[in-house]
Amino acid sequence: MSDVCLFNLALSDLLFLLSLPFWAHYAAITQWVFGNFMCHAVTALYMLGYYGSIFFMMLMTIDRYAVIVHTYTSLFQVPVMVFATRIIPILMIMKSQKNHKAVRLMLVLVSVFFIFWTPYNIAIFLKFLHQLGYINTGQW
């Protein structure tokens, strides 16, 4: 499972990287010169790479959780994960120092993820609201 996720994560990152030179050229001359089709294609590459990377990182985190918490049944099963109780209480019930370190690591990873991605997603959401006409200020 980890190898498949790592491979797909690498492909997602590659798609993302392929779109960056086009965006850099657009940022440098502030005019899109590659045509309408390429605009849609490069945007699709960017979005597939961006959200694909996030998806596969989350999937690998869930897989690591399954390996740590369910050591004897480390095969990832979606229905078990969906209907199980939350991750942190399960790890806190276990009286192992290794599990407490896993809880701290998960909290740090989730916190860092939200700290770095929340401002970007808020800005995208506000831009969307502005384009729809809900935000009509001259300072935008």
N, C-alpha and C positions, 0 to 999 in steps of 0.2 A: 504494500500500500504506500509506504513512504517513497519508494523509488518512482512509482507512477506519479505521485503528487509532485515530487521534485522535478521530474521530467516536464510535467505540464506547467509547473511554476516557471521553469526555464523558458518554455515556449511562450508563455504569457509575457514574461519580461522581454523576450526577443521581439514580440509584436509591438510592445510599448516602445522599445528602443528604435524600431524601424520608423515609427511616426515622428520621432523627435527632430530629425534634420529638417523635415518639412515645416514643422512648427517654428524651428529656429529661423529658417529662411523667411517665413511669414512675419515673425517678430522683428527681423532686421529691416525689412523693406516696407512693412505694414500694408502689403497688398498681396492677395493670393493670386499667383500667376499660373497655377498648375491645372486650372479648369475645375468645373463643377464636379465631375466624376471623382477626380483625385481628392477633392475636398471631402466628399462623403467616404471615400475609401480610407483616407488617412485618419479621419475622425473615428471610423469603425475600428481600425487597428489600435488607435489610442485607447478607446473605451474597452475593447476586448482585452487588451493587455493590462489596463489599469484594474478593472473589476475582476478579471481572471486571476491576477496575482493575489488580490484580497481573498477571493474565494478559496484558492488552493492553500494559502497560509492558514485560513480558518480551518480547513479540512485537516491539515497536518496537525494543528493544535488539538483538534478533537481526537485524532488518532493517537497522539501522545497521551492524552487524558485516558483513553481506553487502555493503553498499555500500562500506565501507572496505576490506575484505580482497579482495573479488572485484569490483574496480572495473568491469571490462569485462562482467561478467555479474551485474548488480545485481538481477536478478529473484530473489526468494526462492524457493528450492526445498528443501522439507523433506527428501527423501531424501539430498540432498547434505550438508545440515547434520548429519543424524543419523549418517551413516557417515564423516564427515570427522574428521581428528584435532582435537584440542583447539585453542581460539581463540588463546590466548596464545603457544604455541610458533610458530604460523604467523606471527603478527605480529612475534615476536622475530627470526625468521630474516630477515625483510625489513630491509634496512639504511636505513630511512628514519626521520628524526626525527618525522615526522607519525605513523607507525605506533607509535613508542614512546610518544608522547603519548596515542594511542588506548588502548594497554595500560594506562597509568597511570589514565586516565579510567575504563576498565572496572573496574579493581581498586578504585578509590575508590567507584564506584557500587554494586558488589556488596557491599563492606564496609559502606557506610552502610545499604544495604538490610538486611543481616543484623543490624547493631547495633540498628536500630530495630524490626525485626519479630520477632526471635528471642525477646525476653522475653515479648511478647504471646502468641506461639504456645506457648511453654513453659507459661505460666499457663493457657491454654486446655486444653493436654494434661493438666496436673496436675488441673484441675477435672474433666475427663473421668474420670481415674483415681479421683478422690474419689467421683464419682457412681456409678461401678461398684463401689465398696467396696474398692478396693486400697489407698487411703490413708485410714486411720481414726484421725486424731489430733485432739485437742480444739483444737489451735492453728489448724486450717484455717480 
